[in-house]
Amino acid sequence: MRVLVVEDVATVAARIAAALRGEGMEVLIAASGAEARQSSAEFKPDLVLLDLSLPDVNGMELVDGFTQEGAGVIVVTASAEEEARVAALDTGADDYMVKPVAINELAARIRAVHRRLQGRREAPETATSTKLVVDATQRRVVAPDGRLALLTEAEMLTIDALLRANGQPVARETLSLTALRRPLHAEDRSVDQLVMKLRRKLGDIGCAERVILSVRRQGYVLPAPGQFDVSSEVSAI
């Protein structure tokens, strides 16, 4: 497994790298955002350990790029604030750890994320052929095996807006007006919390972890609307 450690504190990066090499992983260190981008293109990591406090860029700006390249991302940073954790996970990070980290736990989380990624790569047809029925009348999503995701009205309106967008991003402001029926104010995280809860419910019935993606400065998108079989009642919401 190839792991890219993006960390500007040399002693911390060296400690993590040495421990992971002892676990049999191939490790490369990048000390800045620019170096991380170049290293990712050449090294093609399976997983990236990413510090958010880098000398040349906010590490959050790198998350989407790494995930689009197919790498798993674990944020390893000093901030324990809930807002930072939620923002990182909403942007596409697979996990979030607060420094100082226990090396054994870090290695275990790396292996767990890698297993999930490998599972998706090895069975793409199963993942893309899954059809979930969106039942607006009873506000639920039904999986092929019968599992149900029971949705609140706001969650139902959110998935309806994302489906109507047909693979295009929907602004957070639009989701706030549509699903929460109020304007979006500065520092308001209600839409993000709403999307996070919807992701969890869909994940519980078999949807991919990234069924709803955050698009920086644009909002949220349902990148594979074809995995849903939308009942005609959705238009009546």
N, C-alpha and C positions, 0 to 999 in steps of 0.2 A: 504494500500500500504506500502511495506517495503522499506525503503531508507537507504542505507549505506553511511555515510558521511566520506570520507577519507581526513582528514585534520590534520596536525601536530600542528597547533596553537590552543591550548585548548580553548581560549576565543572565537575565530571565530567558531570553531566546536560547542561549547555549544550554541552560539547565533543562529546558523542555526538550530540545533537540536530542540531547544525549540520552535522556530517559526514553524517548520514543524510539530511538535507534536501538536501544537495548531491548525493546519490544519487537524488533524485527522490521520496523518501518523505515522507508527511505525518506529522509528529511532534508528540506532546503529552507534556509532562513532569508527573509526579506526585511529590511529595516525601514522601509518607507512605502508609501502608496505607489510611487512610480516604479520602484524596484519590484514590488509585488505584482504589478500588472505585467511587467516584462518577464518575471520569473514564471508566472502562471502560463504565459503563452509558450514558453520553452519547456518548462518542467511538466506541465499538464497534470497538476495534482488531483488526487482522488478526493482530498479533503483539505480545507484551509482553516488554520487556527488564526483568528483575526483580532488584533487589538484595535479598539476604536480610537485611541489617542495616538495618532501618528504625526510626525513632524510636518508633513506636506499636505495632508488631506484628512478629512473626517472619515474614519474607517467605515462608517455606515454607507458611504458612497461606493464602496467596493463590493458590498454584499451582493447586489443584483448582478453585477458583472460576473462574479465567480459562479453564482447559481446558474446563470444563463449558459456558462461553459460546461455545466454538468457536475461541478464540484460541490461537495457538501461543505457547509460553513458552520463552524463553532466559534462564536464570539467569546474571547477570553479577555476580559477587561476589568478595570478597577471600579467601574460604576455599578453600584448595587441598586440604583434607582429603578423603580418599576417602569417609568416612562421609557427609559433607555432599553430595558429588556423587551417591552412590548414593541417598540419601534423596530428593534433588530429582528425579532421573530416575524413581525408583519412584513418586513422588507424581504424576507426569504431565508434568514438564518435558520439552521436546523436545531441549534442548541445555544445556550448562553451560560457562561460560567464566570464567577466573580473571583478575581485574584485576592489572595494567593490561592492557587489551585492545588489539590492533591493529585500527584502524578498518576497514581493508580486509578483514581476516578476519571481523570482526563483520558487516559488510555482506553478505559472501558467505554466512555461516551463516544470516543472516536470509532471504536469497533462497532458500536450500536448504530451510529449514523451510516457508517460504511455498509453494514448489512442491509439497512433499509434502501440505500441507493442501489446496491447490487440487485436487490429483489425487484426493483422497478425496471432496471436495465435488462434483466434476464427474462422478464415476462411483459414486454410492451404491448403485445396483442391483447392479452387479457385485460390490461389496464385500460386500453383505449376502446375496447369493445364493450365494456361495462355500460349498461344503460340503467339509469335511475329515473324513475317516474316522478315528476313534480306534480303533486296533487294539490292544487290551490284551494279546492273546495274544503278539504279537511286540513289544510295547512301542514303538509307533510311531504317528505321525499321518501320513496319506497325503493329499496335495493332489490336486485333480482332474487336474492335469497330470502326476501320477505322482511328484512330488518327495516325498521322505521326511524326516521329522524323527524320528530315532532317539532314544528317551528312556531315561534311567536309571530304575531302579525308583522312586526318590524323585520324579522328574518325572512319571512315570505316575500315581503316587498323588496327586500334587498336582492334576493336571488332572482326575482322577476326582473328587476332593473338590469342586473348583470346579464341575464339571458337575452333580454331585448337588445342589449348592446352588441350581441353577436361577435364576441371576441375583441371588442374595442374597450378601452378603459372608461370607467364611469367615475366622474369627479366625486370627491368626498362631500363637497357642497351639495351635489345632486342627490346623493344617498341620504344625506341628512334631511333634506326637504322631502324626499320621497318616502323614506322608511320611518324617520323619527318625527316628521312633520314639523320641523323647526329649522331656522337658519343655522348654519355652522358658524360658531364663534371661535376666535383665537384661543389656542390652548385646549380646545374641546376635543377630547379623545373618545367621545361616545361612538362615533362611526367605527373607529378602529376596534373598540371593544366589541361592537356588534358583529363586525366581520370575523373577529377572532372566535367568538362563540359559534357562529355559523360554520366556520371551518371545522371546529371540534365536532359538531354534530354530524357533519358530512363525513368526517374522518371515521367516526364511530360505526358508520354503515359501509365502509369500504372505499371511500373516495381517496384519491392520492392526497398526500399532505399539502401539496401546492395546488389544490383545486381552485383556489382564489389567490391571485397574485397581487402584490402591491406594486404599483408603477410609480416611480418617483416623480413627484410634482404633477401627476395626472390622476391618481386615485386608485381604483381597484379594477381588476379584469378577471373574467372567467375565460381562461385561454382555450379550453376545450368544451365549448357548449354542446358539441355533438354527443357527449357522454350522457346527456340528459334527454329523456323523452318527455316533452312538455305537453301536458293535457290542455285541451282547448279552454278549460276554465280559467287558465292563467290570465287571459286577456280581460277577464271580468273583475280582476282585483281592484 
